[in-house]
C-alpha cells in the first residue's frame, strides 16, 4: 500500500485557512503559531508536489489544485467526524455530541427551548447550535457538518435531491402595532387598512424580507402599496421600534411571544389575511445518524411540535 502523502492535521490546517481567510486567523483558531501553519502547508505542497495557495495576493487564494484538494479534504474530515460519532455512540448517550442547525429566526427564538428540553433528558450529550442562512445550513447538513436542522426558507434545488426534507410545523407571521396606535382599538382590520400604516421591516436585500414579501403577496396583499417607513437589520430592532411607537410590522409569532404576553405590543385581527410559512426538518440520509441525533428526532421534535408550544401546529 502506497504511503499517504498527508496527515489529518495538515488537512485540518488547510480547511481552517480557507474557512478563516488567512494563515494568521487559521493559526489563532487552531491555537498554534502562524509559522507552524505555514510550515505544514509548505510540507504538504512538497509532499504532493503541487502549489496549494496563490501567494500573489493578500488573501489566501486556492489554486486549481488547491480547490481539488479542499474538496477531498472536506470529505475526508467529514468521514473522520462520522467515525468519531459512531465510536461515541458505543456509550449509549452517556456522552457523544450533536450539532444542530437553524436559520436565523428559528435558531434565535425556537431552538434554545428545544435544546433546553433535550439537555434535561440527555445532560451528558454535548450540543452545538449553528445559526446561518437557510442556504448555508442546507449545505452544512449535506456536507455532514450539521446532524439535523430546522429551516424556514427555501433550499437550493440541488439540495432537495441530497437531503430528506420533512414538514415540521407552521410558523405564522403576525401584524403588530404599537399599543397606543389608533387602529389598536379596532376589533378587526381590513386589508385596505394596512395600506394606511407605516411599516418597519428588514432590509430589502435580506432573505427573510424576500420570503415575507412573497408570503404577503400570496395572501392577497399588494406589497408595492405598503408604506415602508424604516428598514432595520434585525427582528429585535424591529420589535423595539414598534414598542417605541415608530410604526407597524409583520413578525413571526414565535419571536413576539413575550411581548404579546406582556402587552407591550398589540396584535390585531386582519380579516381574510393569514400569513404562514412551513418549517422543515432536514437531514442527510446518506450520512451516519448518531444516537444523539436519533434521540433528538424521536423525543424532542414530536413533543415540541404537538404540545410544547401553542404557537406551532404540527403538519398532518
Phi and psi in degrees as GROMACS dihedral restraints (atoms count N, CA, C in turn):
[ dihedral_restraints ]
;  ai    aj    ak    al  type     phi  dphi    fc
    3     4     5     6     1   -66.0    20    10
    4     5     6     7     1   146.5    20    10
    6     7     8     9     1   -70.8    20    10
    7     8     9    10     1   134.2    20    10
    9    10    11    12     1   -75.5    20    10
   10    11    12    13     1   124.2    20    10
   12    13    14    15     1   -85.9    20    10
   13    14    15    16     1    26.5    20    10
   15    16    17    18     1  -157.0    20    10
   16    17    18    19     1   162.7    20    10
   18    19    20    21     1  -114.8    20    10
   19    20    21    22     1   163.5    20    10
   21    22    23    24     1   -63.2    20    10
   22    23    24    25     1   -35.8    20    10
   24    25    26    27     1   -61.6    20    10
   25    26    27    28     1   -39.8    20    10
   27    28    29    30     1   -64.8    20    10
   28    29    30    31     1   -39.3    20    10
   30    31    32    33     1   -67.1    20    10
   31    32    33    34     1   -40.1    20    10
   33    34    35    36     1   -60.8    20    10
   34    35    36    37     1   -40.8    20    10
   36    37    38    39     1   -65.6    20    10
   37    38    39    40     1   -43.9    20    10
   39    40    41    42     1   -58.6    20    10
   40    41    42    43     1   -47.2    20    10
   42    43    44    45     1   -65.1    20    10
   43    44    45    46     1   -38.2    20    10
   45    46    47    48     1   -64.7    20    10
   46    47    48    49     1   -39.4    20    10
   48    49    50    51     1   -62.6    20    10
   49    50    51    52     1   -44.4    20    10
   51    52    53    54     1   -66.1    20    10
   52    53    54    55     1   -44.5    20    10
   54    55    56    57     1   -65.1    20    10
   55    56    57    58     1   -40.9    20    10
   57    58    59    60     1   -88.0    20    10
   58    59    60    61     1   -22.0    20    10
   60    61    62    63     1    91.0    20    10
   61    62    63    64     1    -3.6    20    10
   63    64    65    66     1  -159.9    20    10
   64    65    66    67     1   161.0    20    10
   66    67    68    69     1   -67.1    20    10
   67    68    69    70     1   -40.1    20    10
   69    70    71    72     1   -64.8    20    10
   70    71    72    73     1   -48.1    20    10
   72    73    74    75     1   -65.0    20    10
   73    74    75    76     1   -35.4    20    10
   75    76    77    78     1   -63.3    20    10
   76    77    78    79     1   -43.4    20    10
   78    79    80    81     1   -60.8    20    10
   79    80    81    82     1   -42.7    20    10
   81    82    83    84     1   -63.0    20    10
   82    83    84    85     1   -41.5    20    10
   84    85    86    87     1   -68.5    20    10
   85    86    87    88     1   -27.9    20    10
   87    88    89    90     1   -97.4    20    10
   88    89    90    91     1    -0.9    20    10
   90    91    92    93     1    59.9    20    10
   91    92    93    94     1    42.5    20    10
   93    94    95    96     1  -130.2    20    10
   94    95    96    97     1   174.2    20    10
   96    97    98    99     1   -84.0    20    10
   97    98    99   100     1   157.0    20    10
   99   100   101   102     1   -64.2    20    10
  100   101   102   103     1   -41.4    20    10
  102   103   104   105     1   -58.9    20    10
  103   104   105   106     1   -33.6    20    10
  105   106   107   108     1   -66.6    20    10
  106   107   108   109     1   -39.3    20    10
  108   109   110   111     1   -65.1    20    10
  109   110   111   112     1   -47.2    20    10
  111   112   113   114     1   -59.6    20    10
  112   113   114   115     1   -41.4    20    10
  114   115   116   117     1   -64.4    20    10
  115   116   117   118     1   -41.4    20    10
  117   118   119   120     1   -64.9    20    10
  118   119   120   121     1   -38.7    20    10
  120   121   122   123     1   -66.3    20    10
  121   122   123   124     1   -42.6    20    10
  123   124   125   126     1   -61.0    20    10
  124   125   126   127     1   -42.9    20    10
  126   127   128   129     1   -64.6    20    10
  127   128   129   130     1   -39.7    20    10
  129   130   131   132     1   -64.6    20    10
  130   131   132   133     1   -43.5    20    10
  132   133   134   135     1   -63.4    20    10
  133   134   135   136     1   -38.0    20    10
  135   136   137   138     1   -68.4    20    10
  136   137   138   139     1   -43.2    20    10
  138   139   140   141     1   -65.8    20    10
  139   140   141   142     1   -35.5    20    10
  141   142   143   144     1   -93.3    20    10
  142   143   144   145     1   -12.2    20    10
  144   145   146   147     1    60.0    20    10
  145   146   147   148     1    44.6    20    10
  147   148   149   150     1  -141.3    20    10
  148   149   150   151     1   160.3    20    10
  150   151   152   153     1   -94.5    20    10
  151   152   153   154     1   122.8    20    10
  153   154   155   156     1   -91.0    20    10
  154   155   156   157     1   -38.6    20    10
  156   157   158   159     1  -118.9    20    10
  157   158   159   160     1   143.5    20    10
  159   160   161   162     1   -86.5    20    10
  160   161   162   163     1   109.9    20    10
  162   163   164   165     1   -90.1    20    10
  163   164   165   166     1    16.2    20    10
  165   166   167   168     1   -80.3    20    10
  166   167   168   169     1   -23.5    20    10
  168   169   170   171     1  -108.8    20    10
  169   170   171   172     1  -179.5    20    10
  171   172   173   174     1   -73.5    20    10
  172   173   174   175     1   -44.5    20    10
  174   175   176   177     1   -84.5    20    10
  175   176   177   178     1   158.1    20    10
  177   178   179   180     1   -77.9    20    10
  178   179   180   181     1    98.4    20    10
  180   181   182   183     1  -102.1    20    10
  181   182   183   184     1   130.0    20    10
  183   184   185   186     1   -75.3    20    10
  184   185   186   187     1   144.2    20    10
  186   187   188   189     1   -79.3    20    10
  187   188   189   190     1   175.0    20    10
  189   190   191   192     1   -60.5    20    10
  190   191   192   193     1   -40.3    20    10
  192   193   194   195     1   -65.0    20    10
  193   194   195   196     1   -37.6    20    10
  195   196   197   198     1   -64.5    20    10
  196   197   198   199     1   -39.2    20    10
  198   199   200   201     1   -64.7    20    10
  199   200   201   202     1   -40.5    20    10
  201   202   203   204     1   -62.6    20    10
  202   203   204   205     1   -44.7    20    10
  204   205   206   207     1   -63.0    20    10
  205   206   207   208     1   -41.1    20    10
  207   208   209   210     1   -61.0    20    10
  208   209   210   211     1   -39.7    20    10
  210   211   212   213     1   -58.3    20    10
  211   212   213   214     1   -47.1    20    10
  213   214   215   216     1   -72.5    20    10
  214   215   216   217     1   -32.6    20    10
  216   217   218   219     1   -58.3    20    10
  217   218   219   220     1   -46.6    20    10
  219   220   221   222     1   -64.8    20    10
  220   221   222   223     1   -37.7    20    10
  222   223   224   225     1   -65.8    20    10
  223   224   225   226     1   -43.3    20    10
  225   226   227   228     1   -65.4    20    10
  226   227   228   229     1   -46.6    20    10
  228   229   230   231     1   -66.0    20    10
  229   230   231   232     1   -34.4    20    10
  231   232   233   234     1   -63.4    20    10
  232   233   234   235     1   -41.7    20    10
  234   235   236   237     1   -65.4    20    10
  235   236   237   238     1   -37.6    20    10
  237   238   239   240     1   -63.3    20    10
  238   239   240   241     1   -41.4    20    10
  240   241   242   243     1   -63.2    20    10
  241   242   243   244     1   -42.4    20    10
  243   244   245   246     1   -64.0    20    10
  244   245   246   247     1   -37.6    20    10
  246   247   248   249     1   -61.7    20    10
  247   248   249   250     1   -44.2    20    10
  249   250   251   252     1   -62.2    20    10
  250   251   252   253     1   -40.6    20    10
  252   253   254   255     1   -64.0    20    10
  253   254   255   256     1   -41.7    20    10
  255   256   257   258     1   -63.1    20    10
  256   257   258   259     1   -40.5    20    10
  258   259   260   261     1   -67.4    20    10
  259   260   261   262     1   -41.7    20    10
  261   262   263   264     1   -61.3    20    10
  262   263   264   265     1   -33.8    20    10
  264   265   266   267     1   -64.3    20    10
  265   266   267   268     1   -18.0    20    10
  267   268   269   270     1   -62.0    20    10
  268   269   270   271     1   -21.2    20    10
  270   271   272   273     1   -83.4    20    10
  271   272   273   274     1     2.5    20    10
  273   274   275   276     1    54.6    20    10
  274   275   276   277     1    55.4    20    10
  276   277   278   279     1    64.8    20    10
  277   278   279   280     1    17.9    20    10
  279   280   281   282     1   -95.9    20    10
  280   281   282   283     1    38.1    20    10
  282   283   284   285     1   162.2    20    10
  283   284   285   286     1  -149.2    20    10
  285   286   287   288     1    78.8    20    10
  286   287   288   289     1  -177.7    20    10
  288   289   290   291     1  -153.9    20    10
  289   290   291   292     1   163.0    20    10
  291   292   293   294     1  -144.4    20    10
  292   293   294   295     1   136.5    20    10
  294   295   296   297     1  -111.0    20    10
  295   296   297   298     1   118.8    20    10
  297   298   299   300     1  -109.3    20    10
  298   299   300   301     1   138.4    20    10
  300   301   302   303     1  -115.0    20    10
  301   302   303   304     1   157.6    20    10
  303   304   305   306     1  -161.2    20    10
  304   305   306   307     1   152.2    20    10
  306   307   308   309     1   -78.5    20    10
  307   308   309   310     1   173.9    20    10
  309   310   311   312     1   -55.6    20    10
  310   311   312   313     1   -57.2    20    10
  312   313   314   315     1   -64.5    20    10
  313   314   315   316     1   -46.9    20    10
  315   316   317   318     1   -61.8    20    10
  316   317   318   319     1   -43.3    20    10
  318   319   320   321     1   -67.8    20    10
  319   320   321   322     1   -33.7    20    10
  321   322   323   324     1   -78.5    20    10
  322   323   324   325     1   -41.1    20    10
  324   325   326   327     1  -109.2    20    10
  325   326   327   328     1   -23.8    20    10
  327   328   329   330     1  -104.6    20    10
  328   329   330   331     1   -47.2    20    10
  330   331   332   333     1   -62.8    20    10
  331   332   333   334     1   -38.3    20    10
  333   334   335   336     1   -56.5    20    10
  334   335   336   337     1   -36.8    20    10
  336   337   338   339     1   -67.5    20    10
  337   338   339   340     1   -42.7    20    10
  339   340   341   342     1   -65.9    20    10
  340   341   342   343     1   -40.7    20    10
  342   343   344   345     1   -66.0    20    10
  343   344   345   346     1   -36.3    20    10
  345   346   347   348     1   -60.1    20    10
  346   347   348   349     1   -43.1    20    10
  348   349   350   351     1   -65.3    20    10
  349   350   351   352     1   -42.4    20    10
  351   352   353   354     1   -62.3    20    10
  352   353   354   355     1   -42.9    20    10
  354   355   356   357     1   -67.2    20    10
  355   356   357   358     1   -31.4    20    10
  357   358   359   360     1   -65.1    20    10
  358   359   360   361     1   -37.6    20    10
  360   361   362   363     1   -81.3    20    10
  361   362   363   364     1   -36.7    20    10
  363   364   365   366     1  -129.3    20    10
  364   365   366   367     1    73.7    20    10
  366   367   368   369     1   -66.8    20    10
  367   368   369   370     1   -18.7    20    10
  369   370   371   372     1   -93.5    20    10
  370   371   372   373     1    -2.8    20    10
  372   373   374   375     1   -88.3    20    10
  373   374   375   376     1   129.8    20    10
  375   376   377   378     1   -78.2    20    10
  376   377   378   379     1   129.8    20    10
  378   379   380   381     1  -118.8    20    10
  379   380   381   382     1   130.8    20    10
  381   382   383   384     1  -123.3    20    10
  382   383   384   385     1   131.4    20    10
  384   385   386   387     1  -111.1    20    10
  385   386   387   388     1   127.7    20    10
  387   388   389   390     1  -117.1    20    10
  388   389   390   391     1   121.6    20    10
  390   391   392   393     1  -109.2    20    10
  391   392   393   394     1   115.6    20    10
  393   394   395   396     1  -142.5    20    10
  394   395   396   397     1  -177.5    20    10
  396   397   398   399     1   -64.4    20    10
  397   398   399   400     1   160.3    20    10
  399   400   401   402     1   -57.1    20    10
  400   401   402   403     1   -42.5    20    10
  402   403   404   405     1   -61.4    20    10
  403   404   405   406     1   -49.8    20    10
  405   406   407   408     1   -66.8    20    10
  406   407   408   409     1   -38.4    20    10
  408   409   410   411     1   -61.9    20    10
  409   410   411   412     1   -43.5    20    10
  411   412   413   414     1   -60.2    20    10
  412   413   414   415     1   -44.6    20    10
  414   415   416   417     1   -67.6    20    10
  415   416   417   418     1   -33.3    20    10
  417   418   419   420     1   -66.6    20    10
  418   419   420   421     1   -36.9    20    10
  420   421   422   423     1   -66.8    20    10
  421   422   423   424     1   -42.9    20    10
  423   424   425   426     1   -62.3    20    10
  424   425   426   427     1   -36.5    20    10
  426   427   428   429     1   -86.0    20    10
  427   428   429   430     1    -1.4    20    10
  429   430   431   432     1    82.9    20    10
  430   431   432   433     1     9.0    20    10
  432   433   434   435     1   -82.7    20    10
  433   434   435   436     1   -18.2    20    10
  435   436   437   438     1  -129.6    20    10
  436   437   438   439     1   136.9    20    10
  438   439   440   441     1   -77.9    20    10
  439   440   441   442     1   -45.2    20    10
  441   442   443   444     1  -152.8    20    10
  442   443   444   445     1   146.8    20    10
  444   445   446   447     1  -144.5    20    10
  445   446   447   448     1   156.0    20    10
  447   448   449   450     1  -120.3    20    10
  448   449   450   451     1   126.4    20    10
  450   451   452   453     1  -129.2    20    10
  451   452   453   454     1   160.5    20    10
  453   454   455   456     1  -119.0    20    10
  454   455   456   457     1   -16.1    20    10
  456   457   458   459     1   -93.2    20    10
  457   458   459   460     1  -175.3    20    10
  459   460   461   462     1   -90.7    20    10
  460   461   462   463     1   132.5    20    10
  462   463   464   465     1   -77.4    20    10
  463   464   465   466     1   150.9    20    10
  465   466   467   468     1   -56.9    20    10
  466   467   468   469     1   144.3    20    10
  468   469   470   471     1   -56.7    20    10
  469   470   471   472     1   -36.6    20    10
  471   472   473   474     1   -67.9    20    10
  472   473   474   475     1   -19.0    20    10
  474   475   476   477     1   -83.4    20    10
  475   476   477   478     1   -22.0    20    10
  477   478   479   480     1   -62.1    20    10
  478   479   480   481     1   -26.5    20    10
  480   481   482   483     1   -82.8    20    10
  481   482   483   484     1   -21.7    20    10
  483   484   485   486     1   -92.2    20    10
  484   485   486   487     1   -30.7    20    10
  486   487   488   489     1  -107.5    20    10
  487   488   489   490     1   154.6    20    10
  489   490   491   492     1   -91.9    20    10
  490   491   492   493     1   122.1    20    10
  492   493   494   495     1  -115.5    20    10
  493   494   495   496     1   117.7    20    10
  495   496   497   498     1  -120.3    20    10
  496   497   498   499     1   124.7    20    10
  498   499   500   501     1   -58.5    20    10
  499   500   501   502     1   135.3    20    10
  501   502   503   504     1  -114.3    20    10
  502   503   504   505     1   -52.5    20    10
  504   505   506   507     1  -163.0    20    10
  505   506   507   508     1   171.2    20    10
  507   508   509   510     1  -106.9    20    10
  508   509   510   511     1   136.5    20    10
  510   511   512   513     1  -109.5    20    10
  511   512   513   514     1   114.1    20    10
  513   514   515   516     1   -89.2    20    10
  514   515   516   517     1   139.8    20    10
  516   517   518   519     1  -104.5    20    10
  517   518   519   520     1   127.4    20    10
  519   520   521   522     1  -113.8    20    10
  520   521   522   523     1   146.0    20    10
  522   523   524   525     1   -76.9    20    10
  523   524   525   526     1   131.0    20    10
  525   526   527   528     1  -127.5    20    10
  526   527   528   529     1   145.5    20    10
  528   529   530   531     1  -127.9    20    10
  529   530   531   532     1   157.6    20    10
  531   532   533   534     1   -60.8    20    10
  532   533   534   535     1   147.1    20    10
  534   535   536   537     1   -64.3    20    10
  535   536   537   538     1   -24.6    20    10
  537   538   539   540     1   -98.9    20    10
  538   539   540   541     1    12.6    20    10
  540   541   542   543     1   -69.5    20    10
  541   542   543   544     1   141.0    20    10
  543   544   545   546     1   -54.1    20    10
  544   545   546   547     1   -37.5    20    10
  546   547   548   549     1   -75.3    20    10
  547   548   549   550     1   -11.3    20    10
  549   550   551   552     1   -67.2    20    10
  550   551   552   553     1   -17.9    20    10
  552   553   554   555     1   -86.3    20    10
  553   554   555   556     1   -12.2    20    10
  555   556   557   558     1   -77.6    20    10
  556   557   558   559     1   141.4    20    10
  558   559   560   561     1   -70.4    20    10
  559   560   561   562     1   -35.2    20    10
  561   562   563   564     1  -150.4    20    10
  562   563   564   565     1   137.8    20    10
  564   565   566   567     1  -102.6    20    10
  565   566   567   568     1   159.9    20    10
  567   568   569   570     1  -105.4    20    10
  568   569   570   571     1   165.6    20    10
  570   571   572   573     1   -60.1    20    10
  571   572   573   574     1   -35.8    20    10
  573   574   575   576     1   -62.7    20    10
  574   575   576   577     1   -32.3    20    10
  576   577   578   579     1   -60.5    20    10
  577   578   579   580     1   -31.0    20    10
  579   580   581   582     1   -66.4    20    10
  580   581   582   583     1   -26.8    20    10
  582   583   584   585     1   -73.7    20    10
  583   584   585   586     1   -10.1    20    10
  585   586   587   588     1   -94.7    20    10
  586   587   588   589     1    -7.3    20    10
  588   589   590   591     1   -84.0    20    10
  589   590   591   592     1   157.8    20    10
  591   592   593   594     1  -104.7    20    10
  592   593   594   595     1   118.9    20    10
  594   595   596   597     1  -100.3    20    10
  595   596   597   598     1   147.3    20    10
  597   598   599   600     1  -111.6    20    10
  598   599   600   601     1   129.8    20    10
  600   601   602   603     1  -146.5    20    10
  601   602   603   604     1   176.7    20    10
  603   604   605   606     1   -75.8    20    10
  604   605   606   607     1   163.8    20    10
  606   607   608   609     1   -56.1    20    10
  607   608   609   610     1   140.4    20    10
  609   610   611   612     1   -68.8    20    10
  610   611   612   613     1    -5.9    20    10
  612   613   614   615     1   -93.3    20    10
  613   614   615   616     1    -9.2    20    10
  615   616   617   618     1   -76.0    20    10
  616   617   618   619     1   146.6    20    10
  618   619   620   621     1   -62.7    20    10
  619   620   621   622     1   -40.8    20    10
  621   622   623   624     1   -62.0    20    10
  622   623   624   625     1   -40.1    20    10
  624   625   626   627     1   -64.2    20    10
  625   626   627   628     1   -42.3    20    10
  627   628   629   630     1   -63.5    20    10
  628   629   630   631     1   -41.1    20    10
  630   631   632   633     1   -63.8    20    10
  631   632   633   634     1   -43.0    20    10
  633   634   635   636     1   -61.4    20    10
  634   635   636   637     1   -45.1    20    10
  636   637   638   639     1   -60.6    20    10
  637   638   639   640     1   -39.6    20    10
  639   640   641   642     1   -65.3    20    10
  640   641   642   643     1   -41.8    20    10
  642   643   644   645     1   -65.5    20    10
  643   644   645   646     1   -41.6    20    10
  645   646   647   648     1   -65.1    20    10
  646   647   648   649     1   -41.0    20    10
  648   649   650   651     1   -63.8    20    10
  649   650   651   652     1   -42.6    20    10
  651   652   653   654     1   -70.1    20    10
  652   653   654   655     1   -16.4    20    10
  654   655   656   657     1   -90.2    20    10
  655   656   657   658     1     2.4    20    10
  657   658   659   660     1    99.1    20    10
  658   659   660   661     1     7.6    20    10
  660   661   662   663     1   -91.8    20    10
  661   662   663   664     1   145.1    20    10
  663   664   665   666     1   -90.1    20    10
  664   665   666   667     1    97.4    20    10
  666   667   668   669     1   -59.8    20    10
  667   668   669   670     1   -31.5    20    10
  669   670   671   672     1   -66.3    20    10
  670   671   672   673     1   -22.3    20    10
  672   673   674   675     1   -86.8    20    10
  673   674   675   676     1   -12.2    20    10
  675   676   677   678     1   -72.8    20    10
  676   677   678   679     1   133.2    20    10
  678   679   680   681     1   -88.3    20    10
  679   680   681   682     1   112.3    20    10
  681   682   683   684     1   -89.1    20    10
  682   683   684   685     1   110.5    20    10
  684   685   686   687     1   -82.9    20    10
  685   686   687   688     1   -35.9    20    10
  687   688   689   690     1  -155.4    20    10
  688   689   690   691     1   142.6    20    10
  690   691   692   693     1  -117.6    20    10
  691   692   693   694     1   126.2    20    10
  693   694   695   696     1  -122.1    20    10
  694   695   696   697     1   170.3    20    10
  696   697   698   699     1  -105.4    20    10
  697   698   699   700     1     8.1    20    10
  699   700   701   702     1  -154.5    20    10
  700   701   702   703     1   155.3    20    10
  702   703   704   705     1   -66.7    20    10
  703   704   705   706     1   -35.3    20    10
  705   706   707   708     1   -62.8    20    10
  706   707   708   709     1   -40.2    20    10
  708   709   710   711     1   -65.3    20    10
  709   710   711   712     1   -38.9    20    10
  711   712   713   714     1   -65.1    20    10
  712   713   714   715     1   -43.6    20    10
  714   715   716   717     1   -59.0    20    10
  715   716   717   718     1   -45.2    20    10
  717   718   719   720     1   -63.1    20    10
  718   719   720   721     1   -36.8    20    10
  720   721   722   723     1   -67.3    20    10
  721   722   723   724     1   -40.2    20    10
  723   724   725   726     1   -63.8    20    10
  724   725   726   727     1   -43.8    20    10
  726   727   728   729     1   -65.1    20    10
  727   728   729   730     1   -23.7    20    10
  729   730   731   732     1   -90.7    20    10
  730   731   732   733     1    12.2    20    10
  732   733   734   735     1    67.7    20    10
  733   734   735   736     1    32.5    20    10
  735   736   737   738     1   -94.9    20    10
  736   737   738   739     1    -9.9    20    10
  738   739   740   741     1   158.3    20    10
  739   740   741   742     1  -175.4    20    10
  741   742   743   744     1  -101.3    20    10
  742   743   744   745     1   169.1    20    10
  744   745   746   747     1  -159.6    20    10
  745   746   747   748     1   156.9    20    10
  747   748   749   750     1  -103.0    20    10
  748   749   750   751     1   123.8    20    10
  750   751   752   753     1  -134.7    20    10
  751   752   753   754     1   148.7    20    10
  753   754   755   756     1   -60.6    20    10
  754   755   756   757     1   134.7    20    10
  756   757   758   759     1   -57.6    20    10
  757   758   759   760     1   -36.6    20    10
  759   760   761   762     1   -62.2    20    10
  760   761   762   763     1   -22.3    20    10
  762   763   764   765     1   -88.8    20    10
  763   764   765   766     1    -9.0    20    10
  765   766   767   768     1  -123.9    20    10
  766   767   768   769     1    17.0    20    10
  768   769   770   771     1   -56.4    20    10
  769   770   771   772     1   -46.8    20    10
  771   772   773   774     1   -65.9    20    10
  772   773   774   775     1   -42.0    20    10
  774   775   776   777     1   -66.9    20    10
  775   776   777   778     1   -38.3    20    10
  777   778   779   780     1   -66.3    20    10
  778   779   780   781     1   -42.5    20    10
  780   781   782   783     1   -64.7    20    10
  781   782   783   784     1   -35.7    20    10
  783   784   785   786     1   -84.5    20    10
  784   785   786   787     1    -7.8    20    10
  786   787   788   789     1    73.8    20    10
  787   788   789   790     1    21.7    20    10
  789   790   791   792     1   -87.4    20    10
  790   791   792   793     1   -12.4    20    10
  792   793   794   795     1  -138.3    20    10
  793   794   795   796     1   160.7    20    10
  795   796   797   798     1  -115.5    20    10
  796   797   798   799     1   134.7    20    10
  798   799   800   801     1  -111.1    20    10
  799   800   801   802     1   103.1    20    10
  801   802   803   804     1   -82.2    20    10
  802   803   804   805     1   161.4    20    10
  804   805   806   807     1   -86.1    20    10
  805   806   807   808     1   133.1    20    10
  807   808   809   810     1  -116.7    20    10
  808   809   810   811     1   120.0    20    10
  810   811   812   813     1   -61.2    20    10
  811   812   813   814     1   134.6    20    10
  813   814   815   816     1    58.4    20    10
  814   815   816   817     1    31.9    20    10
  816   817   818   819     1  -131.3    20    10
  817   818   819   820     1   117.9    20    10
  819   820   821   822     1  -134.9    20    10
  820   821   822   823     1   116.2    20    10
  822   823   824   825     1  -115.8    20    10
  823   824   825   826     1   107.0    20    10
  825   826   827   828     1  -134.7    20    10
  826   827   828   829     1   153.3    20    10
  828   829   830   831     1  -132.4    20    10
  829   830   831   832     1   157.2    20    10
  831   832   833   834     1   -93.4    20    10
  832   833   834   835     1   129.1    20    10
  834   835   836   837     1   -89.3    20    10
  835   836   837   838     1   140.7    20    10
  837   838   839   840     1  -129.9    20    10
  838   839   840   841     1   144.7    20    10
  840   841   842   843     1   -96.7    20    10
  841   842   843   844     1   130.4    20    10
  843   844   845   846     1  -122.9    20    10
  844   845   846   847     1   137.6    20    10
  846   847   848   849     1  -139.7    20    10
  847   848   849   850     1   168.8    20    10
  849   850   851   852     1  -111.5    20    10
  850   851   852   853     1   104.4    20    10
  852   853   854   855     1   -65.2    20    10
  853   854   855   856     1   -16.0    20    10
  855   856   857   858     1   -86.1    20    10
  856   857   858   859     1    -3.2    20    10
  858   859   860   861     1  -107.2    20    10
  859   860   861   862     1   158.4    20    10
  861   862   863   864     1   -64.3    20    10
  862   863   864   865     1   131.4    20    10
  864   865   866   867     1  -104.4    20    10
  865   866   867   868     1   113.8    20    10
  867   868   869   870     1   -70.7    20    10
  868   869   870   871     1   163.9    20    10
  870   871   872   873     1   -64.3    20    10
  871   872   873   874     1   -32.4    20    10
  873   874   875   876     1   -64.5    20    10
  874   875   876   877     1   -43.5    20    10
  876   877   878   879     1   -65.5    20    10
  877   878   879   880     1   -40.3    20    10
  879   880   881   882     1   -64.7    20    10
  880   881   882   883     1   -37.8    20    10
  882   883   884   885     1   -67.0    20    10
  883   884   885   886     1   -39.2    20    10
  885   886   887   888     1   -64.0    20    10
  886   887   888   889     1   -43.4    20    10
  888   889   890   891     1   -66.3    20    10
  889   890   891   892     1   -41.9    20    10
  891   892   893   894     1   -77.0    20    10
  892   893   894   895     1   -42.7    20    10
  894   895   896   897     1   -99.1    20    10
  895   896   897   898     1   -28.5    20    10
  897   898   899   900     1  -101.9    20    10
  898   899   900   901     1   -46.5    20    10
  900   901   902   903     1   -59.5    20    10
  901   902   903   904     1   -50.0    20    10
  903   904   905   906     1   -63.6    20    10
  904   905   906   907     1   -38.7    20    10
  906   907   908   909     1   -61.1    20    10
  907   908   909   910     1   -44.7    20    10
  909   910   911   912     1   -73.3    20    10
  910   911   912   913     1   -42.8    20    10
  912   913   914   915     1   -66.9    20    10
  913   914   915   916     1   -33.8    20    10
  915   916   917   918     1   -93.1    20    10
  916   917   918   919     1   -33.6    20    10
  918   919   920   921     1  -144.9    20    10
  919   920   921   922     1   -13.4    20    10
  921   922   923   924     1   -67.7    20    10
  922   923   924   925     1   -38.8    20    10
  924   925   926   927     1  -135.8    20    10
  925   926   927   928     1   129.3    20    10
  927   928   929   930     1   -71.4    20    10
  928   929   930   931     1    -5.2    20    10
  930   931   932   933     1   -76.1    20    10
  931   932   933   934     1   -15.9    20    10
  933   934   935   936     1  -118.8    20    10
  934   935   936   937     1   143.8    20    10
  936   937   938   939     1  -119.7    20    10
  937   938   939   940     1   118.0    20    10
  939   940   941   942     1   -63.6    20    10
  940   941   942   943     1   146.2    20    10
  942   943   944   945     1   -75.8    20    10
  943   944   945   946     1   147.0    20    10
